[in-house]
Amino acid sequence: MKKDELYDIQDFSEDEDEFIDNASQNEKFEHYRFVADKGQSLLRIDKFLFDRIEGISRNRIQQAADAECILVNGTAVKSSYKVKPLDVISIVMDWPRRELEIIPEDISLNIVYEDDDLMVINKPPDMVVHPGHGNYTGTLVNAIAFHLKYEHGMDMNDPRLGLVHRIDKDTSGLLLIAKTPDAKTHLSAQFFNKTTKRRYVALAWGNVANDEGTVTGNIGRDPKDRMQMRVFEDGEHGKPAVTHYKVLERFGYVTLVQCELETGRTHQIRVHMKHIGHTLFNDERYGGNEVLRGTHFAKYKQFVYNCFAICPRQCLHAQTLGFVHPRTGKEMFFESELPQDMQAVIERWRIYTESRQIDN
């Protein structure tokens, strides 16, 4: 076992849309599991793990414990915990296991704000966020690693630093990065306690009936397709999720909506909007890349396919981000413009709708 496998800092899965990077409260990925023998004598867990993981230092193990990444029987423990017989010890991270460490790469970043504690980055729609699934280089995290290492002397392989939340690879918009352990702890707590302000703009199929509303329903992995999430109405499966939406503009066959998250589940907006019959425009994973509303005329279908070509992804943008600064206590609020691909598609629908009204 190598230490790089344990401390590949940052998240990874491009299948995650709204997954809060909170070490103590949210879904984790198990990197290692050990079961103590029946005859195990009481032994500090940092020493226990140091003896079993090749090339790792006790300081690194203690950092992982401070970040609540070491669990015993499912509960986070400190590095001073004494291992007992038959204890089940797990090392968990915010990202799946992979073989490569984060390599700093000189890639341009659109930094909206930065100070000694944090950064706010506006991610373009065509940039992979997390290394993994064949994208181990050229990602936003590689770019952040370069920026922090060469401008601030920070190591992105420290699990106490980095992304505080994440957005899917094909979703554009604002991301928050913690540059100190204290900042990550405080900012992650705000996400978990639902005190942050996050609004998204999305283009959805269909004419949304109500001007505003709330979608609730547990979200979990679809047992028939593990690459998708779905809403479970039985209340026993998945995790609770709440999305508030407001109509911004109507185009007949599609609707521009603003979505505000109360929780942060994987693919939350995409899944909730599909659940109420309004799959996001050109969301391939959930069937939005088909003509779901409109006429059967070839000219109309060609218009839609042209829109797909202009914005070859789900039309979803993380537009606003609000939080309390972890050190100063000041309320911070950031807003980003819609990227050009979404602006172009919205304008095309606007012109199309106006032309239909003139014809009628």
MODA-V244003 format. One record per pair of residues at least 24 apart in sequence whose ideal C-beta (glycine too) atoms are under 10 Angstrom apart, sorted by the first residue. I is the first residue (numbers start at 1). J is the second residue. Records with the same first field share a line. If there is no record, write none. Layout:
I->J  J
//
This chain:
1->31  32  52  53  54  55  56
2->53  54  55  56  99  101
3->53  54  55  56  57  60  61  101  157
4->55  56  98  99  100  101  102  157
5->31  32  53  54  55  56  91  93  97  98  99  100  101
6->31  32  49  53  55  56  60  61  64  69  91  93  97  157  159
7->31  56  60  61  63  64  69  91  93  101  102  155  156  157  158  159
8->93  95  96  97  98  99  100  101  102  131  132  136  141  156  157  159
9->93  94  95  101  102  131  141  144  145  155  156  157  158  159  160  161  162  163
10->93  94  95  102  129  130  131  132  139  140  141  142  144  145  156  157  159  161  162  163  166  177
11->93  94  95  96  129  130  131  132  141  162  163  165  166
12->93  94  95  96  97  98  102  128  129  130  131  132  133  135  136  139  141  166
13->94  95  96  129  130  132  133  166  168  169  266
14->128  129  130  131  132  133  134  135  139  166  168  169  170
15->130  132  133  168  169  221  226  227  228  229  266  267  285
16->94  95  129  130  165  166  167  168  169  229  264  265  266  267
17->166  167  168  169  170  171  200  229  264  265  266  267  268  269  270  271  285  314  316  318
18->165  166  167  168  171  191  198  200  219  241  243  261  263  264  265  266  267  268  269  270  271  318
19->94  95  130  163  165  166  167  168  264  265  266  267  268
20->94  163  164  165  166  188  190  191  192  194  196  261  263  264  265
21->94  95  162  163  164  165  166  176  177  178  184  187  188  191  264
22->68  94  164  165  184  185  187  188  189  190  191  192  193  264
23->64  66  67  68  69  76  92  93  94  159  160  184  185  188
24->67  68  69  71  76  185  188  189  192
25->68  76  188  189  191  192  193
26->94  165  188  191  192  239  264  265
27->92  94  239  265  266
28->68  69  71  76  90  91  92  93  94  95
29->91  92  93  94  95  96  97
30->71  90  91  92  93  96  97
31->64  69  90  91  92  93  95  96  97  98
32->70  89  90  91  92  93  97
33->71  88  89  90  91  92
34->72  83  87  88  89  90  91
35->85  86  87  88  89
36->72  83  84  85  86  87  88  89
37->83  85  86  87
38->85  86
39->85
40->82  83  84  85  86  87
41->82  83  84  85
42->81  82  83  84  85
43->81  82  83  84
44->78  79  80  81  82  83
45->70  72  77  78  79  80  81  82  83  87  89
46->70  78  79  80  81  83
47->79  82  83
48->81  82  83  87  89
49->79  83  89  91
52->89
53->91
56->91
60->157  158  159
61->91
63->157  158  159  160  181
64->91  92  93  158  159  160
65->91
66->159  160  181  185
67->92  93  94  158  159  160  161  181  184  185  188
68->92  159  185  188
69->93  94  159  160
93->159
94->130  159  162  163  166  188
95->130  131  132  141  159  162  163  166
96->130  132  133
97->132
98->130  131  132  133  136
99->136
100->131  132  136  137
101->131  136  145  156  157
102->130  131  136  137  139  141  142  144  145  146  149  155  156  157  162
103->131  136  137  138  139  141  142  145  146  156
104->141  142  143  144  145  146  147  148  149  150  155  156
105->137  138  139  141  142  143  144  145  146  147
106->142  143  146  147  150
107->137  138  139  140  141  142  143  144  145  146  147
108->143  147
109->140  143  144  146  147  177
110->174  336
111->144  147  177
112->174  175  321  334  335  336
113->174  176  321  332  334
114->147  151  152  177  179
115->179  183  325  327  328  332
116->152  179  180  183  327
117->177  178  179  180  182  183  184  186  187  325  326  327  328
118->164  176  177  178  179  180  183  184  186  187  323  325  326  327  332
119->144  147  148  152  163  175  176  177  178  179  183
120->174  175  176  177  321  323  332  334  336
121->147  163  173  174  175  176  177  336
122->172  173  174  175  317  318  319  321  334  335  336  337  339
123->166  167  169  171  172  173  174  175  317  318  336  339
124->172  173  339  340  341
125->169  170  171  172  173  311  312  313  314  315  316  317  339  340  341  342
126->169  170  172  312  313  339  341
127->169  170  172
128->169  170
129->163  166  167  168  169  170  171  175
130->163  166  168  169
133->169
135->169
139->169
140->166  167  169  175  177
141->166  177
144->175  177  179
147->177  179
148->177  179
152->179
154->179  180
158->184
159->184
160->184  185
164->188  189  190  191  196  323  326
165->190  191  196  198  261  264  318  321  323
166->264  266
167->198  200  264  316  317  318
168->266  267  269  270  285  313  314  316  318
169->313
170->270  282  283  284  285  311  312  313  314  315  316
171->200  202  267  269  270  280  313  314  315  316  317  318
172->200  201  313  315  316  317  318  319  336  338  339  340  341  342
173->198  199  200  201  316  317  318  319  320  321  335  336  338  339
174->198  199  200  317  318  319  320  321  322  334  335  336
175->318  321
176->321  323  332  334
178->326
180->326  327
182->326  327
183->325  326  327
184->326
185->326
186->323  324  325  326  327  329
187->323  324  325  326
188->326
189->326
190->322  323  324  326
191->261  263  264  323
192->263  264
194->242  261  262  263  264
195->322  323  324
196->261  264  321  322  323  324
197->260  261  320  321  322  323  331  332  333  334
198->259  260  261  262  264  318  319  320  321  322  323
199->244  246  258  259  260  261  317  318  319  320  321  322  335
200->243  245  257  258  259  260  261  268  269  316  317  318  319  320
201->248  256  257  258  259  315  316  317  318  319  320  336  338  342  346
202->245  248  255  256  257  258  259  269  270  273  278  280  281  283  314  315  316  317  319  342
203->248  249  251  254  255  256  257  278  280  281  282  283  288  307  311  314  315  316  317  338  342  345  346  349
204->245  247  254  255  256  257  259  269  270  273  274  276  277  278  279  280  281  283  288  292  293  314  315  316
205->253  254  255  273  274  277  278  279  280  281  282  283  287  288  290  291  292  293  294  304  315
206->252  253  254  255  273  276  277  278  279  281  292  293  294
207->247  250  251  252  253  254  255  278  293
208->245  246  247  250  254  255  256  257  273  276  277  278
209->247  255  276  277  278
210->245  246  247  276
211->245  246  247  248  250  257
212->244  245  246  247  257  258  260
213->243  244  245  246  247  257  276
214->242  243  244  245  260  262  272
215->241  242  243  244  245  259  268  269  271  272  273  275  276  278
216->240  241  242  243  244  262  263  272  275
217->241  242  243  265  271  272  275  276
218->265
219->243  263  265  266  267  268  270  271  272  275
220->265  266  271
221->266
222->271
225->285
227->285
228->266  267  270  271  274  285  286  287
229->265  266  267  268  270  271  272  274  285  286
230->267  271  274  275  286
231->271  272  274  275  276
233->275
238->265  266  271
239->263  264  265  266  268
240->265
241->265  266  267  268  269  271  272  275
242->268  272
243->268  269  271  272  273  275  276
244->272
245->269  272  273  276  278
248->346
249->346  349  350  353
250->349  353
251->293  346  348  349  350  351  352  353  354  356
252->293  294  349  352  353  356  357
253->281  291  292  293  294  295  300  304  349  352  353  356
254->278  280  281  292  293  294  304  307  315  345  346  349  352  353
255->281  293  349
256->281  315  338  342  345  346  349  350
258->319  320
259->316  318  319
260->320
261->318
267->314  316
269->314  316  318
270->314  316
273->314  316
279->314
280->313  314  315  316
281->307  308  311  313  314  315  316  342  345  346  349
282->307  308  309  310  311  312  313  314  315  316  341  345
283->313  314  315  316
284->308  312  313  314
285->314
286->314
288->314  315
289->313  314
294->352
300->352  356
303->348  349  352
304->348  349  352
306->345  348
307->341  344  345  346  348  349  352
308->345
309->341  345
310->340  341  342  343  344  345  347  348
311->339  340  341  342  343  344  345  346  348
312->341
313->339  341  342
314->342
315->339  341  342  345  346
316->342
317->341  342  343
//
